[in-house]
Amino acid sequence: MTMRLDYLSIFPGYFDVLDISLLGKAVDNGLVEVHAHDLRDWTHDRHRTVDDTPCGGGAGMVMKPDPWGEAFDGIIGIEPDPSVHVIFPTPSGIPFTQSAAQELSTVERVVFCCGRYEGIDHRVIDYARTMWTVHELSLGDYVLNGGEVAALAITEAVVRLIPGFMGNPESLAEESFSPGQERLLEYPLFTRPVSWRGMDVPEVLMSGHHGRIAEWRREESLLLTRDRRPDLTD
Ligand SMILES: N#Cc1c(-c2ccc3ccn(Cc4cccnc4)c3c2)n[nH]c1N
């Protein structure tokens, strides 16, 4: 299966980075195909206007619905198709999680709608919900200037789960937040040299005793999780 990823943004250059690294390899291997689009290509005025003042007043500008609707018509089509997943990154979205990444990794087509300014006219989202499967997702409780960085983060989390993307898929199963895994943070990692700037790798990790190593790692994960993410232990 090839996953098609479309990105609608007034800064399509953000997505040039997808040609690099593992994701670039996934494109070369035909696992994913990536299309970035400039929303301004669907404007018709001299200034290629995509925003206007908010109805009801308030600070900032709101993205006009017209360019989005015409871009949808051109990129996705005018017929409803629930197999198309349209993602609106937004501060008011549902928190994006590993399980959402897992679900999206099985989808054949994803369209990211990257807003800017104070956000997108709500009728765009309402329209999209009549046509496709819509996800309003948030990366977390902090403020970005637009949806592009979130779209890149979601892309990486999703594409790495596509069968055939990662060299050793077994490693995915062991990662924190993977399905079936206890909700624990990753234990501290070490590699050679054994001694570095007066600090040594914990002896147990050099013991070759797999039972003790597993026990040490679990204890470290429990301590770290209790300290940093007590919410995961509820
Ligand atoms: N996902 C996600 C996000 C965003 C985010 C996503 C899309 C847009 C489009 C515009 N802004 C600026 C903006 C700022 C403040 C209020 N409203 C809008 C966006 C912020 N911020 N933080 C996240 N976790």
The ligand as an SDF file (V2000), in Angstrom:
LIG
                    3D

 24 27  0  0  0  0  0  0  0  0999 V2000
   -1.5400   21.2240   16.4830 N   0  0  0  0  0  0  0  0  0  0  0  0
   -1.3170   22.2080   17.0380 C   0  0  0  0  0  0  0  0  0  0  0  0
   -0.9820   23.3730   17.7820 C   0  0  0  0  0  0  0  0  0  0  0  0
   -1.0220   24.7310   17.4400 C   0  0  0  0  0  0  0  0  0  0  0  0
   -1.5260   25.4020   16.2230 C   0  0  0  0  0  0  0  0  0  0  0  0
   -2.0140   24.6630   15.1420 C   0  0  0  0  0  0  0  0  0  0  0  0
   -2.5540   25.2870   14.0530 C   0  0  0  0  0  0  0  0  0  0  0  0
   -2.6010   26.6870   14.0140 C   0  0  0  0  0  0  0  0  0  0  0  0
   -3.1280   27.6160   13.0790 C   0  0  0  0  0  0  0  0  0  0  0  0
   -2.9020   28.9030   13.5970 C   0  0  0  0  0  0  0  0  0  0  0  0
   -2.2690   28.7630   14.8010 N   0  0  0  0  0  0  0  0  0  0  0  0
   -1.8480   29.8840   15.6270 C   0  0  0  0  0  0  0  0  0  0  0  0
   -2.7530   30.0330   16.7960 C   0  0  0  0  0  0  0  0  0  0  0  0
   -2.2280   30.3560   17.9980 C   0  0  0  0  0  0  0  0  0  0  0  0
   -3.0800   30.5160   19.0860 C   0  0  0  0  0  0  0  0  0  0  0  0
   -4.4400   30.3440   18.9350 C   0  0  0  0  0  0  0  0  0  0  0  0
   -4.9350   30.0000   17.7500 N   0  0  0  0  0  0  0  0  0  0  0  0
   -4.0950   29.8480   16.6780 C   0  0  0  0  0  0  0  0  0  0  0  0
   -2.0890   27.4420   15.0870 C   0  0  0  0  0  0  0  0  0  0  0  0
   -1.5400   26.8210   16.1750 C   0  0  0  0  0  0  0  0  0  0  0  0
   -0.5700   25.4400   18.5010 N   0  0  0  0  0  0  0  0  0  0  0  0
   -0.2330   24.5620   19.4700 N   0  0  0  0  0  0  0  0  0  0  0  0
   -0.4820   23.3000   19.0830 C   0  0  0  0  0  0  0  0  0  0  0  0
   -0.2720   22.1660   19.8510 N   0  0  0  0  0  0  0  0  0  0  0  0
  1  2  3  0
  2  3  1  0
  3  4  1  0
  3 23  2  0
  4  5  1  0
  4 21  2  0
  5  6  1  0
  5 20  2  0
  6  7  2  0
  7  8  1  0
  8  9  1  0
  8 19  2  0
  9 10  2  0
 10 11  1  0
 11 12  1  0
 11 19  1  0
 12 13  1  0
 13 14  1  0
 13 18  2  0
 14 15  2  0
 15 16  1  0
 16 17  2  0
 17 18  1  0
 19 20  1  0
 21 22  1  0
 22 23  1  0
 23 24  1  0
M  END
$$$$
